[in-house]
Amino acid sequence: MNNTRRQIVTAAGAAATLGPWVHGSANAQAHKGPIVIGAAQPATGVFSFAGVAMNQGLGDIVAWRNARGGVMKRELRYVWEDSGFKLTRAIETPSPTGMTIIEGKPA
């Protein structure tokens, strides 16, 4: 995969991941402080090539969004942990906000 195509794929993945946060929600309006986005990506292991690219893409889109005023005037903060492409390690990764996330909803 050439470098330009990789950048496009990475940017598209980041846009798809962050899409719901770009326009905000009623829940986001009630809170103050940064919006924390956490991920357990495989920066090491068999799929590290994908995890490294995803982390770079997510970091870039967060920086881009923050340079334009964030989301609803709130800064985004991207926090990631290396899952090593191991499910148990990804599950054990603590939430950056202290919340437990199950099926995309705070527990």
N, C-alpha and C positions, 0 to 999 in steps of 0.2 A: 504494500500500500504506500503510495507516495505521500510526501509530507502535506501537500495541499488537501488531499482527500482526507487524511487523518485529522487535520484541523477542522474540516467541515463536519466530519462524523462526530468529533469530540464536541464541537459547538452545538450541534443538533441534539446530542444526548444531554448536554447541560441545559439547553433551553427546554427540552421536554421534562427534565427533572424539576427545574425551578419554575416552570410555567404557572403552577397554581399559586405561587407566592408573589409573582410579579404584579398582579392586580390587587392583591390583598383580599381580606375578608372582614366580616363584622367582628370575628374573634380577634383578629390582628389589631383592630381599632381600639380594643379595650385594654391592651397591654402597652407598656412602655419599655424602652431599652432595645437592644439589638434583637433581631430575629435570628435564632441559632438554627443552622441546618447541619445535621450530623449524618455521617455515613461511615460504614465499615467496608472499605474497599481493599481488594487484594493488591497491595503494593509489593508484596513478595509472593513467591510460590509460582505455580504453573500459569496462572493468568495475570501475572504482575504487569504485563504489557498493557492490558486493558485497564487495570486499576490505576496505574500511573497516569494514563491518558485521561481517565475519568476525573481524577483528582485535579489535574491541571485544568481541564475544561470547567469543572465546578468552581475552582479558585478564580479562573478568568471571568466567568459570568458574574460571580459575586463581586469582584473588583469593578467590573463594568457597571453593574447595577448601582453599587455604592457611589461611583463617580457621578452618577446621574441622580443622586438624592435618595438612593435606597428604595425601599418599598413603603409607601405611605409615610415618607419622611423618617423611616426607621432604617438603621444600618443593618446589613446582613452580615452574619459571621459564619464561616464554614469551618467545621471541626470534623476531622476524620481520624480514624484508627485503622491500622493495617489488620485485615482479617486473615491474610495469608492464604486466602481461598479455602478456609476451613470453617464450616458451619458453626461448630461449637465455639470457636474463637469469635466469630461475628456476633453470635447470640450473647456472649459474655461481655461484649463491648459496652461500657456504660454510656448512658445517654448524656449528651453535653448539657442538657437542661435539667437533669435529675429525674426526668419523667420516664416511665416505662412505655415503650411503644409496641403495641400489638396490632398487627394487621392495619397499620397506618393510622390508628387512633390512640390517643393517650389513654393509658389504663388508669 
